[in-house]
C-alpha cells in the first residue's frame, strides 16, 4: 500500500518515497512535514512553528506508477558498465580546468575500487583522438543509449558528467520551478543542450527491475538533472528531508522497476565553479 501525506502547510497530497522517510518537503510551498511512526504518532509541534504539524495519513491502493515487482532487488552480481564524460570547452571564454581530472579520477575509482573492466567504460573528453569519443551532443546521446541497452537484473551502471549545466524554460508543465535542467556538450552552441527530460527518458524510465544506476552530475543547475520523482536534500550535519518532485501533470519520471541514485554538484537554482586545491 502506498502512503500519502498531506503537506502541513498547503495540504497538497505528497507521496512518500519507497522505503519511507522521517519527513518530506513540499516543493510547492517548501514546508517540511514530519511523518508519524507506524507505532506512535509524532509529538505535536510548538505553537511557534506552523510548518511542523501532525500529518494526516491515508492509505491508497497500489499506484499504477509503481512498476517494481515485489521483493528485494537482486544483488549486484551482473555486468558493470559506465559512461564518464568531462567537457572542458577548450579555447573558449567559458573553459573549465578541472573536468578532465574529474574523469581521470572517476575512471581510476571505478577500475581499482569497484572493479569495473576498462573495456566496459566509455570515456568522452576533448583529449580523445577518436571522434566518436569526444563529448559532442550526438556522442553523449549514443553513449547514454549504450549504457542501458540490454541491461539485465544484477547489472551496475554509472553515469558521470563534469562540465557546464544550464536551464531552459519548461513548456510542458512538468517542472515545479518552471525550468528544465540541461547539460552542455562541447558543441552546445551549434547543436543545443541535452535536456533533463531526454536524460530521464533514455537512462531512467527504461531501467528494469534488478538494475542499479548511479549518476554523479558535477555541473551548475544539476539538482534534478535526471528528473527523478523524489529528491533527498541533506545538510552538512547529515539531516535530510525528502521532496516529492513528481510532475503535477501525472507524467511518470521513475524507472521500470530499477533503482537510480543521483548525486548532484548543486541545487537547480545554484551554480558550481572550478576550484584549486
N, C-alpha and C positions, 0 to 999 in steps of 0.2 A: 504494500500500500504506500502511495506517495503521501508525504506530509506537506501540507500547505500552511503557511502562517501569514497573518495579516500584518502589514507594516504598522508599527505602533504610532506612527505619526500621520501618514496619509491614507492608511488602510488598504493600500494596494496588495493584492494577493501575491506572495512570494513563495517559490518552491525551494525547499531545502536541497542542497546538493546530495548526491549519493554518499551514503555513509554518515549523514547528519552533520550538524555543526552546533556550536555553543551560541552563536549569534550570526545575524545576517544583516547586511546593509542594503537599504533600498536605493537603487541608482537614480530614482526619480527625485526623492527629497533628501537623500543622504542620511536619514535617520537610521540608527542601529537598534535592532530589536533582539532582545535576548530570547533564547529558545528554552522552553521548560524541559527538564529532565523527564525521562519516561516514568520514573518512580516518584518524583516530587516536583512541585512547582517552584519557579524562581521567586525569591523573596521580592515583595513589592518595592519599587524604587522610591527614592526620596522625593519629596514634593518639588524640589528644585530642578529635577530632571524630567522633562516631558518627552525625552527621546527613548527612555528605557521604561517600557511598560510591560505588564504581563501579557503575552501574546494570546490570541485566540487560535487554537489549533483545530484543524478539521481534516478528517480522513477522506481521501478521494479514491476512486477506482484507479487501477494502474493506468498510467498515461500512455497514449499511443506513440509518444515520442521516445519512450524507453525501449531501445532495441536490444538491450543486453539480455542474453539468456540467463536463467537462474544459475546460482552457484558462483564460486570464485573463478577468476580467470586462470588459465594455465601458467605455470612458471615459465620464465624466460629461458627456454631451452632450445629455441629455434635459431634462425638466421639473424645476423646483425647487419644493419645497413645504415649509412649516414650520408647526408649532404651537408658540407660545410662551405660557407660562402663568405668571402671577405672582399669588400669593394672599397678601393682607396681613391678612385676618381683622380688618377694621376694627371698632373699638369692642368688642373682647374683651380678656380678660386675657392672651391669647397673641398679640396683634397683632405683626406684623413690619413693619419700617420700610423695608427695602431691596428688597423684591420687585418693586415697580413700576419702580424704577430699573433693576433687572436686566433686566426685559422691554424697557424702552426702549433700553438699551444693546445687547441682543441683536438687536433689530429694526434698529437703526442699522448694526450689523456685517453682518447678512445682506444688507441692501439696498445698502449702499455699498461693502462689501468683496467680498462673494460674489455680488452682482448678482441677488439674489432679487427678483422682481417683488413690489411691495407687495400686489398682488391675490392672490398665492399664499401669503400669511402670515395665519394665523388667530391673533389675539391675544385671550387671555382674562384679563381683570383685573376687579376690582371697580369700576374707574373707567369701564368701558364702559357706555354707556346702553342698548345693545341687550341685552335679557335673555338672548339666546342666546349672547352673548359674555362672560358672566360665568362665573367659574371654579367652577361647580357640578359635582357628580358627573356629572349627566346630560350637561352641555355638554362636559366633558373627554372623556367616553366617545365622544360623537359626533365630536368633533374628531379623536381618535385614529383612529377608523374612516375618517374623511375623508382623513387623512394618507396612508394606504396604499392607499386604494381606487383600482383601475385603474392602479397604478404599472407602469411598463414599464422594460426594460433601459436604463440610462443616466440614470435619474432620481436626483435627490439630495434626500433628506428630512432634516428636522431636527425634533427634539422637545426643547424646553427647558422645564424646570419649576423654579420658585423658590417655595418655600413650606415648610410643615411636612411632615415624614415621620415614620413610626412603624413599629411591628412588631406582629404578632399571632401567636398560637400556630398552628403548622402541624400539620394533622391527616392529611396525605396521605403523609408520609414522604419528600417530595422536597426538603427543606431540610436541609443538613448541620447547621446550628445549631439546627434545630427551630423556626425562626420565619420567617414570611413578612414581607417588607418592604412598606410601604404608603405611598401618597401621600394627603394630607389635603385634599380640596376645601373650598371655603368653607362648604359645608353638611354637613361630615362628621359633625357631632354628631347630625344627624337622619337623614341618608341613608347614612352609613357611609363607610369609606375605600375607596380603589381599590387592590386587592392586586396584587403583582408577577406572580402567575400570570395575571391578566387582561391586564395590560400586555403580557406576553410573548405571549399568545395573539392579541392584537389587532394589534400592530405588529412583532413579531419573526418568529414562525413562518410567517405568510403571505408574507413578503418574498421575491420571486422573484429569480432569477439576474440580475445586472447592476444591481440597485438597491442604493444605499448609504444607510444611515440613521445619522445622528449624534444621540446623545442627550446632553444635559447636565442632570444632575439635582442641583440645589443644595438639599439637604434633609437632615435627620437620617436616620440609618439607611439611606443611599442606596447603599451599596456594590454591592449586587446588585439594584437596583430594577427592572431589566429581566429578571432571572432568566436571564442568558446562561450558556452551558455552560462558558465559560472566563473567568477573571479575571486581569488583569495588575496586579501590585502593584509600585509603583515608589517608591523613596525620594528624598530631596532631591538626591542625587548622581547620579540617573539610573540607578542599578542597579535591575534589575527581575527579577521571577520570576513565572512563570505558575502559576496554580492550576486544578486540574480541579474544576469545580463541577457536573458532570453528576449528576443525581439517581441515587441507587443503585437507584431503582425502575425505571430504564430509560427513563423518560419523556424524549422529545426536546425540548429547550428552544432549539434553534438555529433557523436560518432555513430557507426552502425554496430555498436557493441564493444568496440575497442576502448583503450584508455589513452588520453592525451594530457600531458602536463607541460605547460609553457612557462618559462621564466623570462621576464621582460626587464630591459635595462631601465625603464622609467614608465610613468603613467601616460595615458593618452594625451594629456594636456601639458606634458613636460618634454624637455629636450635632454639629450645626453651629449657629452663632449669628450674629445680626446684629452688625455692627461698624461703627464710624465711622472714616473716613479723613480 
